[in-house]
Amino acid sequence: MNNEATILLVDDDENDLILLEKAFAEVEFPGRIVVLRNGDEAIQYLSGTGIFRDRSEYPWPSLMLLDLKMPAVDGFDVLAWRLKQTEMPHFPIIVFSSSTLESDIKKAMELGAAGYCAKPSDFRYLVEVAHTIREQLNSSLPMSNLGTHVFLHK
């Protein structure tokens, strides 16, 4: 596995962030988890501005888990901004949202999301998602081969 792998968790809900961090800890994810609390922070991180200028301290992500419903700059805004960044290296973005609306899923995928995962109420499902991501990072395939997957927790 790439021990230098960095996952960006972008969510404004502190409880969701805590559960995600615990799920990645449970699967012994060896990389770095960077928590960003809104879409504006995500854009700053990706563009390397503000406090995120130093790429040795704030490395390029292997993957982003992105909430849609955030105040001000939401997940759709981040996806739309990313789509316009033609010079930026590719990395998959998986939307991680409480919304299961077909219109939200369709819009997210049209804006370039590599996958869509409905936020579960079950911690074990979060652990399964973290395990799937860990295994993909562990494979010899680049994360860009994650493909387009829609994970909907029932």
C-alpha positions as CSV (number, residue, x, y, z in Angstrom):
1,M,0.0,0.0,0.0
2,N,1.0,3.5,-0.6
3,N,1.8,4.6,3.0
4,E,1.8,8.2,1.8
5,A,-1.8,8.0,0.6
6,T,-3.9,11.0,1.8
7,I,-7.6,11.0,2.0
8,L,-9.5,14.3,2.4
9,L,-12.7,14.1,4.5
10,V,-14.8,17.1,3.7
11,D,-17.9,17.5,5.9
12,D,-19.4,20.1,8.1
13,D,-20.9,17.5,10.5
14,E,-18.5,16.8,13.4
15,N,-20.2,13.5,14.3
16,D,-19.9,12.2,10.7
17,L,-16.2,13.2,10.7
18,I,-15.6,11.4,14.0
19,L,-17.3,8.2,12.8
20,L,-15.4,8.3,9.5
21,E,-12.1,8.7,11.3
22,K,-12.9,5.8,13.6
23,A,-13.9,3.6,10.6
24,F,-10.5,4.3,8.9
25,A,-8.8,3.6,12.2
26,E,-10.6,0.3,12.6
27,V,-9.4,-0.9,9.2
28,E,-5.9,0.3,10.1
29,F,-5.6,2.7,7.2
30,P,-1.9,3.5,7.2
31,G,-2.1,6.8,5.2
32,R,-3.0,10.3,6.3
33,I,-6.6,11.5,6.9
34,V,-7.0,15.3,6.5
35,V,-10.3,16.7,7.8
36,L,-11.7,19.8,6.1
37,R,-14.9,21.3,7.4
38,N,-16.4,23.0,4.4
39,G,-16.2,23.4,0.6
40,D,-14.1,26.5,0.8
41,E,-11.4,24.7,2.8
42,A,-11.5,21.9,0.2
43,I,-10.9,24.4,-2.7
44,Q,-8.1,26.1,-0.7
45,Y,-6.5,22.8,0.0
46,L,-6.6,21.6,-3.6
47,S,-5.5,25.0,-5.0
48,G,-2.6,25.2,-2.5
49,T,-3.6,28.6,-1.1
50,G,-3.7,30.0,2.4
51,I,-2.5,27.7,5.1
52,F,-2.4,24.8,2.5
53,R,0.5,26.2,0.4
54,D,3.1,23.7,1.6
55,R,2.6,20.4,-0.3
56,S,5.0,18.6,2.0
57,E,2.7,19.4,4.8
58,Y,-0.6,19.2,2.8
59,P,0.1,16.5,0.2
60,W,-1.9,15.9,-2.9
61,P,-4.9,13.6,-2.1
62,S,-5.3,10.0,-3.3
63,L,-9.0,10.4,-2.7
64,M,-11.6,12.8,-1.4
65,L,-14.8,11.9,0.5
66,L,-17.1,14.9,0.0
67,D,-20.3,15.8,1.7
68,L,-22.9,17.6,-0.6
69,K,-25.0,19.6,1.9
70,M,-22.7,22.2,3.5
71,P,-23.3,25.9,4.1
72,A,-21.8,28.5,1.7
73,V,-19.6,26.4,-0.6
74,D,-21.3,23.0,-0.9
75,G,-20.2,19.7,-2.4
76,F,-21.7,20.5,-5.8
77,D,-19.7,23.8,-5.8
78,V,-16.5,21.8,-5.1
79,L,-17.2,19.3,-7.9
80,A,-18.0,22.1,-10.4
81,W,-14.8,23.9,-9.4
82,R,-12.7,20.7,-9.7
83,L,-14.2,20.1,-13.2
84,K,-12.8,23.4,-14.4
85,Q,-9.3,22.7,-13.1
86,T,-7.8,21.2,-16.3
87,E,-4.2,21.3,-15.1
88,M,-4.9,19.6,-11.7
89,P,-3.8,16.0,-11.3
90,H,-6.7,13.5,-11.3
91,F,-7.9,11.9,-8.1
92,P,-11.3,10.3,-7.4
93,I,-14.0,12.1,-5.4
94,I,-16.6,10.0,-3.7
95,V,-19.6,11.9,-2.6
96,F,-20.6,11.0,1.0
97,S,-24.0,12.5,1.6
98,S,-27.2,12.0,3.6
99,S,-29.1,12.7,0.4
100,T,-30.4,9.7,-1.5
101,L,-32.3,11.9,-4.0
102,E,-31.8,10.6,-7.5
103,S,-31.4,14.2,-8.8
104,D,-28.5,14.7,-6.3
105,I,-26.8,11.5,-7.3
106,K,-27.2,12.3,-11.0
107,K,-25.9,15.8,-10.6
108,A,-22.9,14.7,-8.5
109,M,-22.0,12.0,-11.1
110,E,-22.4,14.5,-14.0
111,L,-20.0,16.9,-12.1
112,G,-17.3,14.2,-12.1
113,A,-17.8,12.2,-8.8
114,A,-16.3,8.8,-9.1
115,G,-18.8,7.3,-6.7
116,Y,-21.7,8.2,-4.4
117,C,-22.2,6.7,-0.9
118,A,-25.3,7.5,1.2
119,K,-24.4,8.2,4.8
120,P,-25.4,5.2,6.8
121,S,-26.8,5.0,10.3
122,D,-24.8,1.8,10.7
123,F,-21.1,2.1,11.8
124,R,-20.3,-1.4,10.3
125,Y,-21.3,-0.1,6.9
126,L,-18.8,2.8,7.3
127,V,-16.1,0.3,8.2
128,E,-17.0,-1.6,5.0
129,V,-16.6,1.6,3.0
130,A,-13.3,2.3,4.6
131,H,-12.1,-1.2,4.0
132,T,-13.1,-1.0,0.3
133,I,-11.1,2.2,0.0
134,R,-8.1,0.7,1.8
135,E,-8.2,-2.3,-0.5
136,Q,-8.3,-0.2,-3.6
137,L,-5.4,1.9,-2.4
138,N,-3.6,-1.4,-1.6
139,S,-4.1,-2.8,-5.1
140,S,-1.5,-2.2,-7.8
141,L,-4.1,-0.2,-9.7
142,P,-4.1,3.6,-9.4
143,M,-7.0,5.1,-7.5
144,S,-8.2,6.5,-10.9
145,N,-9.2,2.9,-11.6
146,L,-11.8,3.1,-8.8
147,G,-14.3,3.7,-11.6
148,T,-17.8,5.0,-11.2
149,H,-19.6,3.2,-8.4
150,V,-22.8,4.2,-6.6
151,F,-23.0,2.8,-3.1
152,L,-26.4,3.2,-1.6
153,H,-26.8,1.9,2.0
154,K,-30.2,0.2,2.4
